[in-house]
Amino acid sequence: MNKPIKWPAIFVAGLLALAGVWALTWAIRSGPGAPAHPLRPQWEFTGDALGTTYSVKVVTDKPADGSDYATCQNAIVAALNDVNDKMSTYRDNSELSRFNQFQSTKPFHLSKETLKVFEAAQHISELSGGAFDVTVGPLVNAWGFGPDKRTLTGPDEATLQKLRKRVGYHYLTINPKAGTIAKSRPDVYCDLSAIAKGYSVDKIAHAIDALGFPNYMIEVGGEVRTKGLNAESVPWRMAIEKPVSEDREIEVVIPLSGLAMATSGDYRNYYEINGKRLSHEINPKTGRPIEHNLASASVINKDCMMADGFATALMVLGPEAGYKFAIKNDLAAFFIIRKAKGVSVEKMKQEFKKLVQKKKAPEKSGQNGVK
């Protein structure tokens, strides 16, 4: 008999990310006591967008009741709305949805923004040998992690075999000069969720840069990008969670400034069937949720879009192949590998190790978001 679907607290709270690239990051205070520097004033913008939540902090001496505040807020919302209008799989009239509904092999015109995300996705797909693949959408939906209604049994083998025939990044041909993309199979369905969330973070960063603010932190569904210093006049401090579903504790802390970080994990967005845990991370080659013991993979990059896509690729590849991939492609990557119940080990590239500051004792995060 099938067990009831186990919804983690983060899903119930409505905090599910576009593709479920989940291992949250948040800023923490720089010391156990009072700040080392007097706190500078800052603006904070929070809300719901892209099927998840966002939090933006801008350190500035300008008043929160002035026109600059409203301009910044409007720029953030406009950036998120633009990504939603172009790349959402939940909106029937989004640019991506219209491309998915386009049952033809003829070229389809896309905006330069959506085309840019597709190009980045194809690049990561080629490097990873298809571990990252935006055409995996039909499988994501079949397992109940997309806009389709979830079943209590999951897809049968015959359904998986049929859907796998529609999956393959090589079915897509991008023509940057013409601004088009074409499918070699009319029934190809794309899902940009595992990279569009990171792109939205970059888009907000560019909007804030254009307004002239040099110190900020942007978080959308756990993917982050920072610039300058926080309110304590030190680099923003981001934390990666321990891979446990029951609570939220800090695994490592990374001082981050002028960089982006994305984390993909298997312990937030999942459900169970007959006692078997099914993660939202789908292996495009098998058509099934991943089954290895990599609990989470984090990547630091100058662009959140690339960090987002690479983190997903590493998560699908697993601990051994993923680490080799990180070395080959010179990625600043951090892995948490599950060894036994409640026990995990860390593995990281040297570039990432230089940025890591471990907590001496576990610290509970309290709640999602940035504090």
Secondary structure, 3 states (H helix, E strand, C coil): CCCCCCCCHHHHCCCCCCCCCCCCEEECCCCCCCCCCCCCCEEEEEEEECCEEEEEEEECCCCCCCHHHHHHHHHHHHHHHHHHHHHCCCCCCCHHHHHHHCCCCCCEECCHHHHHHHHHHHHHHHHHCCCCCHHHHHHHHHCCCCCCCCCCCCCCHHHHHHHHCCCCHHHEEEECCCCEEEECCCCCCCCCHHHHHHHHHHHHHHHHHHCCCCCEEEEECCEEEEECECCCCCEEEEEEECCCCCCCEEEEEEEECCCEEEEEECCCCEEEECCEEEECCECCCCCCECCCCEEEEEEEECCHHHHHHHHHHHHHHCHHHHHHHHHHCCCEEEEEEEEECCEEEEEECHHHHCCCECCCCCCECCCCCCC
